[in-house]
Amino acid sequence: MTNTRDENKIQSNNIKDETEKLSDAQKQQLDNITSDVSDKTNKFNENINKYQKTSKEIIEKSIDTTSNYQKQAINTFQSITNTFVELQKKNLM
């Protein structure tokens, strides 16, 4: 009888040890996954920030270029208009 109780205790202790090992392994895996997800999220955010910065620079440059073209067009139209008015004045005299 004592032998059976001792064997049961040994089996119970073995089961406890195995359960603790599995639990520790699962905790380690969860920690690894959490760390990986955090790293990937940080890299993703860095890439998004770089993309947004580049996009902003492109948009600002496009706006500046468009503004310069508009100013040139306005100046050209004003010059044409002034020349036309001067020619009309000369023809009336």
C-alpha positions in Angstrom: 0.0 0.0 0.0 2.8 2.4 0.9 4.4 1.6 -2.4 1.3 2.6 -4.3 1.0 5.9 -2.4 4.7 6.7 -3.0 4.2 6.0 -6.7 1.1 8.2 -6.8 3.1 11.0 -5.1 5.9 10.6 -7.6 3.4 10.7 -10.5 1.7 13.7 -9.0 5.0 15.5 -8.6 6.0 14.6 -12.2 2.7 15.9 -13.5 3.1 19.1 -11.5 6.6 19.6 -12.9 5.5 19.0 -16.4 2.6 21.4 -16.0 4.9 24.1 -14.7 7.3 23.5 -17.5 4.5 23.8 -20.1 3.2 26.9 -18.4 6.6 28.5 -18.4 7.1 27.6 -22.0 3.7 29.2 -22.9 4.5 32.3 -20.9 7.8 32.6 -22.8 6.1 32.1 -26.2 3.6 34.8 -25.2 6.3 37.2 -24.2 8.1 36.5 -27.5 5.0 37.1 -29.5 4.2 40.3 -27.6 7.7 41.6 -28.2 7.6 40.7 -32.0 4.2 42.4 -32.4 5.6 45.5 -30.6 8.7 45.6 -32.8 6.7 45.1 -36.0 4.3 47.9 -34.9 7.1 50.3 -34.2 8.7 49.5 -37.6 5.3 50.0 -39.3 4.9 53.4 -37.6 8.4 54.5 -38.6 7.6 53.6 -42.2 4.3 55.4 -42.1 6.0 58.5 -40.7 8.7 58.4 -43.4 6.0 58.0 -46.1 3.9 60.9 -44.7 7.0 63.1 -44.5 7.9 62.3 -48.1 4.4 62.8 -49.3 4.2 66.2 -47.4 7.4 67.3 -49.1 6.2 66.3 -52.5 2.9 68.1 -52.0 4.6 71.3 -50.7 6.9 71.3 -53.7 4.0 70.8 -56.1 2.1 73.6 -54.4 5.1 75.9 -54.7 5.6 75.0 -58.4 1.9 75.5 -59.2 2.0 78.8 -57.4 5.0 80.0 -59.4 3.3 78.9 -62.7 0.2 80.8 -61.7 2.2 84.0 -60.9 4.0 83.6 -64.3 0.7 83.2 -66.1 -0.9 86.2 -64.3 2.2 88.3 -65.2 2.1 87.2 -68.8 -1.7 87.9 -69.1 -1.2 91.3 -67.5 1.6 92.1 -69.9 -0.5 91.1 -72.9 -3.4 93.1 -71.6 -1.2 96.2 -71.0 0.3 95.9 -74.5 -3.1 95.5 -76.0 -4.4 98.6 -74.2 -1.4 100.6 -75.3 -1.9 99.5 -78.9 -5.6 100.4 -78.7 -4.6 103.9 -77.3 -2.2 104.4 -80.2 -4.8 103.4 -82.8 -7.3 105.9 -81.4 -4.9 108.8 -81.5 
